[in-house]
Amino acid sequence: MGVHDAMNYVLFNNPIANSVWGFVSSGNGLKSKNAAIAQQAAAASTQAVAAVTPPLWKLLGSSRHILRLAGLSGAAAVMLGAYGAHHHFNIVDEKERDPKSIFEMTNRYHFLHSLALLAAPLARKPYLTTILMTSGMALFCGTCYYISFTNDRRVSKFTPVGGFLLIFGWLSFVL
């Protein structure tokens, strides 16, 4: 919210100002000519603010591609979540973790890190954060999804690497 937006809100668009302007325009306060002038000023101020303030996505510049990537990741998490909700998981060995619980944990991590990816443009090094988060999600969530759906644990050696990349992704906000 810019300074112009804040001024416009304080002077014209908040509930109290709306009541005051409504009272004034009804003829009970100022003359109706003055009320009309005040309403015209409010409309002009709103138009001026809209003309000067660009949309938020334009302010992000080239970082808006990161938001698109976050959107795709979130959509993938929803699709995989829906698939996993209807998938019949096979339990091969009682000693191993339940594939359904692996899937549910993985889907939570996928969603959480997709949301975190939305904040990557705010990091000091947004592309570093994006690379760490997306590669961490691919390795961590990708291997866990694979294990939960296939019960093939040969790829599990890559899961900790993905976990470390996610940790480094979070730490990159500190840089």
C-alpha positions as CSV (number, residue, x, y, z in Angstrom):
1,M,0.0,0.0,0.0
2,G,1.6,3.3,-1.1
3,V,1.3,6.7,0.5
4,H,-1.4,7.8,-1.9
5,D,-3.4,4.6,-1.2
6,A,-3.2,5.3,2.5
7,M,-4.2,8.9,2.2
8,N,-7.1,8.0,-0.1
9,Y,-8.3,5.4,2.5
10,V,-7.9,7.8,5.4
11,L,-9.7,10.7,3.7
12,F,-12.3,9.0,1.6
13,N,-12.7,5.2,1.7
14,N,-12.7,4.1,5.3
15,P,-16.1,3.4,7.1
16,I,-16.0,6.6,9.1
17,A,-15.1,8.8,6.2
18,N,-17.9,7.2,4.1
19,S,-20.4,8.0,6.9
20,V,-19.1,11.6,7.1
21,W,-19.3,12.0,3.3
22,G,-22.7,10.5,3.2
23,F,-23.9,12.9,5.9
24,V,-22.4,15.8,4.1
25,S,-23.9,14.8,0.8
26,S,-27.4,14.4,2.3
27,G,-27.5,18.1,2.9
28,N,-27.4,17.9,6.7
29,G,-23.8,19.2,6.9
30,L,-22.4,21.4,4.1
31,K,-24.3,22.7,1.2
32,S,-25.0,20.1,-1.5
33,K,-22.7,22.0,-3.9
34,N,-19.8,21.5,-1.5
35,A,-20.7,17.9,-1.0
36,A,-20.6,17.3,-4.8
37,I,-17.2,18.9,-4.9
38,A,-16.0,16.7,-2.1
39,Q,-17.3,13.6,-3.9
40,Q,-15.6,14.7,-7.2
41,A,-12.4,15.2,-5.3
42,A,-12.6,11.7,-3.8
43,A,-13.3,10.2,-7.3
44,A,-10.4,12.1,-8.8
45,S,-8.1,11.1,-6.0
46,T,-9.0,7.4,-6.5
47,Q,-8.4,7.7,-10.3
48,A,-5.0,9.4,-9.7
49,V,-3.9,6.7,-7.3
50,A,-4.9,4.0,-9.7
51,A,-3.1,5.7,-12.6
52,V,0.2,6.1,-10.6
53,T,0.3,2.7,-8.8
54,P,1.3,-0.2,-11.0
55,P,0.0,-3.7,-10.3
56,L,2.0,-5.6,-7.8
57,W,3.1,-8.3,-10.3
58,K,4.7,-5.5,-12.4
59,L,6.7,-4.4,-9.4
60,L,8.3,-7.8,-9.1
61,G,9.9,-7.5,-12.5
62,S,11.7,-10.7,-13.6
63,S,11.0,-12.3,-10.2
64,R,7.4,-12.9,-11.3
65,H,8.6,-16.1,-13.0
66,I,9.4,-17.4,-9.5
67,L,5.7,-16.8,-8.6
68,R,4.7,-18.8,-11.7
69,L,7.0,-21.6,-10.6
70,A,5.4,-21.5,-7.1
71,G,2.0,-21.7,-8.7
72,L,2.9,-24.7,-10.8
73,S,4.4,-26.4,-7.7
74,G,1.3,-25.7,-5.7
75,A,-0.9,-27.1,-8.5
76,A,1.3,-30.2,-8.7
77,A,0.9,-30.6,-4.9
78,V,-2.9,-30.4,-5.2
79,M,-3.0,-32.9,-8.1
80,L,-0.7,-35.4,-6.4
81,G,-2.7,-35.0,-3.2
82,A,-5.9,-35.8,-5.0
83,Y,-4.2,-38.8,-6.7
84,G,-2.8,-40.0,-3.4
85,A,-6.1,-39.7,-1.7
86,H,-7.6,-42.3,-4.1
87,H,-4.5,-44.4,-4.6
88,H,-4.4,-47.9,-3.0
89,F,-1.0,-48.1,-1.2
90,N,0.5,-51.6,-0.9
91,I,2.2,-52.5,2.3
92,V,5.0,-54.9,1.5
93,D,6.9,-55.1,4.8
94,E,5.4,-54.3,8.2
95,K,8.9,-53.1,9.4
96,E,9.0,-50.3,6.8
97,R,7.0,-47.1,7.1
98,D,3.5,-47.1,5.8
99,P,3.5,-45.8,2.2
100,K,0.3,-43.8,2.9
101,S,2.0,-42.0,5.8
102,I,5.1,-41.3,3.6
103,F,2.8,-39.8,1.0
104,E,0.9,-37.6,3.5
105,M,4.1,-36.3,5.0
106,T,5.5,-35.6,1.5
107,N,2.4,-33.8,0.3
108,R,2.5,-31.6,3.4
109,Y,6.2,-30.7,2.7
110,H,5.4,-30.1,-0.9
111,F,2.6,-27.6,-0.1
112,L,4.7,-25.9,2.6
113,H,7.6,-25.4,0.3
114,S,5.4,-24.3,-2.6
115,L,4.1,-21.5,-0.3
116,A,7.7,-20.7,0.8
117,L,8.6,-20.4,-2.9
118,L,6.1,-17.5,-3.1
119,A,8.4,-15.6,-0.7
120,A,11.5,-16.3,-2.7
121,P,11.3,-12.9,-4.6
122,L,11.6,-11.2,-1.3
123,A,15.0,-12.9,-0.5
124,R,18.2,-10.9,-1.0
125,K,19.2,-13.5,-3.6
126,P,15.9,-14.7,-5.0
127,Y,17.3,-17.0,-7.7
128,L,19.6,-18.8,-5.2
129,T,16.6,-19.3,-2.9
130,T,14.5,-20.5,-5.9
131,I,17.1,-23.0,-7.1
132,L,17.6,-24.4,-3.6
133,M,13.9,-24.7,-2.9
134,T,12.9,-26.3,-6.2
135,S,15.8,-28.7,-6.4
136,G,15.2,-29.6,-2.7
137,M,11.5,-30.2,-3.5
138,A,12.4,-32.3,-6.5
139,L,14.8,-34.5,-4.7
140,F,13.1,-34.7,-1.3
141,C,9.4,-34.8,-2.4
142,G,10.1,-36.5,-5.7
143,T,11.9,-39.5,-4.1
144,C,9.3,-39.7,-1.3
145,Y,6.4,-39.6,-3.7
146,Y,8.2,-42.3,-5.8
147,I,8.7,-44.5,-2.7
148,S,5.1,-44.1,-1.5
149,F,3.6,-45.0,-4.8
150,T,6.0,-47.8,-5.9
151,N,7.4,-49.1,-2.6
152,D,10.8,-49.1,-4.4
153,R,13.3,-47.7,-1.9
154,R,16.3,-47.6,-4.1
155,V,16.0,-43.8,-4.6
156,S,15.9,-43.2,-0.8
157,K,19.6,-42.3,-0.8
158,F,18.8,-39.0,-2.6
159,T,16.1,-38.0,-0.1
160,P,18.5,-36.5,2.5
161,V,20.2,-34.5,-0.2
162,G,16.8,-32.9,-1.0
163,G,16.3,-32.3,2.7
164,F,19.6,-30.5,3.0
165,L,18.8,-28.4,-0.1
166,L,15.5,-27.4,1.5
167,I,17.3,-26.4,4.7
168,F,19.7,-24.4,2.7
169,G,16.8,-22.8,0.8
170,W,15.4,-21.6,4.1
171,L,18.8,-20.4,5.3
172,S,19.2,-18.4,2.0
173,F,16.6,-16.0,3.4
174,V,19.1,-15.1,6.0
175,L,21.8,-14.1,3.6
